[in-house]
Protein backbone atom coordinates (compact mmCIF):
# COMPACT_ATOMS: atom_id res chain seq x y z
CA UNK A 1 0.00 0.00 0.00
CA UNK A 2 1.39 3.38 -0.99
CA UNK A 3 1.41 6.24 1.53
CA UNK A 4 -1.42 7.94 -0.43
CA UNK A 5 -3.50 4.74 -0.33
CA UNK A 6 -2.86 4.39 3.40
CA UNK A 7 -3.89 8.00 3.98
CA UNK A 8 -7.05 7.52 1.91
CA UNK A 9 -7.85 4.34 3.84
CA UNK A 10 -7.38 6.16 7.16
CA UNK A 11 -9.79 8.92 6.10
CA UNK A 12 -12.40 6.40 4.95
CA UNK A 13 -12.06 4.27 8.11
CA UNK A 14 -12.38 7.30 10.39
CA UNK A 15 -15.47 8.41 8.47
CA UNK A 16 -17.03 4.98 8.98
CA UNK A 17 -16.47 5.14 12.76
CA UNK A 18 -18.27 8.48 12.79
CA UNK A 19 -21.12 7.18 10.62
CA UNK A 20 -21.63 4.21 12.93
CA UNK A 21 -21.59 6.51 15.96
CA UNK A 22 -24.35 8.66 14.48
CA UNK A 23 -26.58 5.65 13.81
CA UNK A 24 -25.89 4.21 17.26
CA UNK A 25 -27.49 7.30 18.79
CA UNK A 26 -30.88 6.10 17.48
CA UNK A 27 -30.66 2.66 19.13
CA UNK A 28 -33.44 1.84 21.57
CA UNK A 29 -35.42 5.05 21.11
CA UNK A 30 -39.05 5.44 20.07
CA UNK A 31 -40.08 6.88 16.71
CA UNK A 32 -41.19 9.99 18.54
CA UNK A 33 -37.88 10.47 20.32
CA UNK A 34 -35.73 10.12 17.19
CA UNK A 35 -37.93 12.61 15.32
CA UNK A 36 -38.72 15.26 17.90
CA UNK A 37 -36.93 18.61 17.75
CA UNK A 38 -34.87 19.31 20.84
CA UNK A 39 -33.38 22.68 19.96
CA UNK A 40 -34.99 25.93 18.80
CA UNK A 41 -33.61 25.24 15.30
CA UNK A 42 -35.36 21.86 15.16
CA UNK A 43 -32.34 19.57 15.57
CA UNK A 44 -33.46 15.94 15.84
CA UNK A 45 -31.68 12.61 15.56
CA UNK A 46 -33.34 11.20 12.45
CA UNK A 47 -32.99 14.56 10.70
CA UNK A 48 -29.24 14.52 11.36
CA UNK A 49 -29.02 11.10 9.69
CA UNK A 50 -31.06 12.29 6.72
CA UNK A 51 -28.91 15.41 6.40
CA UNK A 52 -25.71 13.36 6.41
CA UNK A 53 -27.13 11.14 3.67
CA UNK A 54 -27.80 14.29 1.63
CA UNK A 55 -24.24 15.48 2.21
CA UNK A 56 -22.71 12.16 1.21
CA UNK A 57 -24.78 11.85 -1.96
CA UNK A 58 -23.86 15.43 -2.82
CA UNK A 59 -20.19 15.48 -1.96
CA UNK A 60 -19.19 11.93 -2.90
CA UNK A 61 -21.64 11.73 -5.80
CA UNK A 62 -22.68 14.90 -7.59
CA UNK A 63 -19.38 16.68 -6.91
CA UNK A 64 -17.65 13.97 -8.93
CA UNK A 65 -20.22 13.61 -11.70
CA UNK A 66 -21.84 10.59 -10.07
CA UNK A 67 -25.52 11.37 -9.39
CA UNK A 68 -27.38 9.34 -6.78
CA UNK A 69 -28.84 6.09 -8.10
CA UNK A 70 -32.10 6.74 -6.25
CA UNK A 71 -34.67 9.51 -5.97
CA UNK A 72 -33.74 11.83 -3.12
CA UNK A 73 -36.72 13.15 -1.12
CA UNK A 74 -35.12 16.50 -0.32
CA UNK A 75 -34.55 17.20 -4.02
CA UNK A 76 -38.15 16.68 -5.17
CA UNK A 77 -40.11 19.69 -6.47
CA UNK A 78 -42.16 21.40 -3.79
CA UNK A 79 -40.24 20.06 -0.80
CA UNK A 80 -40.09 22.24 2.26
CA UNK A 81 -37.14 24.31 3.37
CA UNK A 82 -34.53 22.15 5.08
CA UNK A 83 -36.28 18.98 3.89
CA UNK A 84 -33.04 17.10 4.53
CA UNK A 85 -33.03 18.07 8.23
CA UNK A 86 -36.17 16.27 9.41
CA UNK A 87 -38.26 13.21 8.65
CA UNK A 88 -41.76 13.64 7.26
CA UNK A 89 -44.38 11.24 8.68
CA UNK A 90 -44.33 9.15 5.50
CA UNK A 91 -40.54 8.70 5.67
CA UNK A 92 -39.81 5.62 7.74
CA UNK A 93 -36.76 5.22 9.92
CA UNK A 94 -35.72 2.30 7.72
CA UNK A 95 -35.99 4.49 4.61
CA UNK A 96 -33.71 7.11 6.14
CA UNK A 97 -31.16 4.86 7.87
CA UNK A 98 -30.94 2.09 5.27
CA UNK A 99 -32.58 3.37 2.10
CA UNK A 100 -30.76 6.70 2.21
CA UNK A 101 -27.84 6.83 4.66
CA UNK A 102 -26.41 3.36 4.16
CA UNK A 103 -27.08 3.65 0.42
CA UNK A 104 -25.08 6.88 0.42
CA UNK A 105 -22.19 4.94 1.98
CA UNK A 106 -22.35 2.37 -0.83
CA UNK A 107 -22.40 5.14 -3.41
CA UNK A 108 -19.48 6.87 -1.68
CA UNK A 109 -17.59 3.57 -1.56
CA UNK A 110 -17.84 3.31 -5.34
CA UNK A 111 -16.40 6.82 -5.60
CA UNK A 112 -13.55 5.88 -3.25
CA UNK A 113 -12.75 2.80 -5.36
CA UNK A 114 -12.89 4.67 -8.66
CA UNK A 115 -10.96 7.81 -7.74
CA UNK A 116 -7.61 8.75 -6.27
CA UNK A 117 -7.33 11.44 -3.60
CA UNK A 118 -6.25 14.02 -6.17
CA UNK A 119 -9.26 13.35 -8.46
CA UNK A 120 -10.95 16.65 -9.37
CA UNK A 121 -14.50 17.49 -8.40
CA UNK A 122 -16.77 20.50 -8.27
CA UNK A 123 -18.56 21.79 -5.15
CA UNK A 124 -20.83 24.71 -6.10
CA UNK A 125 -21.16 27.25 -3.34
CA UNK A 126 -17.67 26.70 -1.97
CA UNK A 127 -15.36 29.74 -2.08
CA UNK A 128 -13.12 27.70 -4.39
CA UNK A 129 -15.50 25.21 -6.03
CA UNK A 130 -12.80 23.17 -7.77
CA UNK A 131 -12.03 20.47 -5.20
CA UNK A 132 -10.34 17.08 -4.90
CA UNK A 133 -11.55 13.86 -3.34
CA UNK A 134 -9.01 14.46 -0.57
CA UNK A 135 -10.62 17.81 0.30
CA UNK A 136 -14.10 16.28 0.26
CA UNK A 137 -13.06 13.33 2.45
CA UNK A 138 -11.59 15.72 5.00
CA UNK A 139 -14.70 17.91 4.80
CA UNK A 140 -17.07 14.95 5.30
CA UNK A 141 -15.08 13.72 8.28
CA UNK A 142 -15.48 17.15 9.83
CA UNK A 143 -19.15 17.43 8.82
CA UNK A 144 -19.98 13.99 10.20
CA UNK A 145 -18.03 14.61 13.42
CA UNK A 146 -19.87 17.90 13.88
CA UNK A 147 -23.26 16.22 13.53
CA UNK A 148 -22.17 13.24 15.65
CA UNK A 149 -21.54 15.81 18.38
CA UNK A 150 -25.03 17.22 17.88
CA UNK A 151 -26.40 13.67 18.10
CA UNK A 152 -24.46 13.12 21.34
CA UNK A 153 -26.12 16.11 22.95
CA UNK A 154 -29.60 15.43 21.58
CA UNK A 155 -29.48 11.80 22.74
CA UNK A 156 -28.29 12.84 26.19
CA UNK A 157 -31.23 15.27 26.39
CA UNK A 158 -33.67 12.45 25.55
CA UNK A 159 -32.63 9.75 28.00
CA UNK A 160 -29.24 10.60 29.48
CA UNK A 161 -27.34 8.13 27.28
CA UNK A 162 -23.89 9.43 26.45
CA UNK A 163 -20.68 8.27 24.87
CA UNK A 164 -18.79 7.95 21.64
CA UNK A 165 -19.67 4.48 20.40
CA UNK A 166 -21.42 1.34 21.53
CA UNK A 167 -19.21 -0.23 24.17
CA UNK A 168 -17.04 2.89 24.54
CA UNK A 169 -18.71 5.67 26.46
CA UNK A 170 -15.33 7.46 26.74
CA UNK A 171 -16.54 9.27 29.85
CA UNK A 172 -14.42 9.66 32.99
CA UNK A 173 -17.33 8.81 35.30
CA UNK A 174 -18.88 5.37 35.29
CA UNK A 175 -21.86 5.70 37.61
CA UNK A 176 -24.89 7.95 37.78
CA UNK A 177 -23.69 9.15 41.17
CA UNK A 178 -20.33 10.26 39.76
CA UNK A 179 -22.11 11.87 36.81
CA UNK A 180 -24.38 13.85 39.13
CA UNK A 181 -21.37 14.91 41.24
CA UNK A 182 -19.59 16.12 38.13
CA UNK A 183 -22.69 18.04 37.00
CA UNK A 184 -22.95 19.71 40.43
CA UNK A 185 -19.26 20.74 40.31
CA UNK A 186 -19.72 22.32 36.90
CA UNK A 187 -22.95 24.03 38.01
CA UNK A 188 -21.31 25.40 41.18
CA UNK A 189 -18.41 26.80 39.17
CA UNK A 190 -20.81 28.48 36.73
CA UNK A 191 -22.95 29.85 39.58
CA UNK A 192 -20.03 31.92 40.86
CA UNK A 193 -20.59 34.15 37.80
CA UNK A 194 -24.29 34.85 38.35
JOURKA-V857374 format. One line per field, one symbol per residue. ss: DSSP state (H for helix, E for strand, C for the rest). phi: phi as a letter, one per 40 degrees, with the letter a starting at -180 (. if undefined). burial: + if it has 9 or more other ideal C-beta (glycine too) atoms within 8 Angstrom, else -. Layout:
# JOURKA-V857374
ss->???
phi->???
burial->???
This chain:
# JOURKA-V857374
ss->CCHHHHHHHHHHHHHHHHHHHHHHCCCCCCHHHHHCCCCCCCCCHHHHHHHHHHHHHHHHCHHHCCCCCCCCHHHCCCCCCCHHHCCCCCCCHHHHHHHHHHHHHHHHHHHHHHCCCCCEEECCCCCCCEEEHHHHHHHHHHHHHHHHHHHHHHHHHHHCCCCCECCECCCCCCCHHHHHHHHHHHHHHHHCCC
phi->.cdcccccccccccdcdcdccccdccdgccdcccbccbbdcgdaccccccccccccccccbdcbgbddcbcbccbcdgcccfdcbabcdcbcdcdccccbccccccccdcccccbcdcccabbdgcdbccbbddccccdcccdccdcccccdccccccbgcahcadgacfbcbbbcccccccdcccccccccbc
burial->-----++++-++-+++++++++++++--+---+++------+++++++++++++++++++++++-+-+---+++--------+++++---+-+-+++++++++++-++-+++--+-+-+-+-+-----+-++++-++++++-+++-++-+++-+++-+--+-+-+------------++-++------------
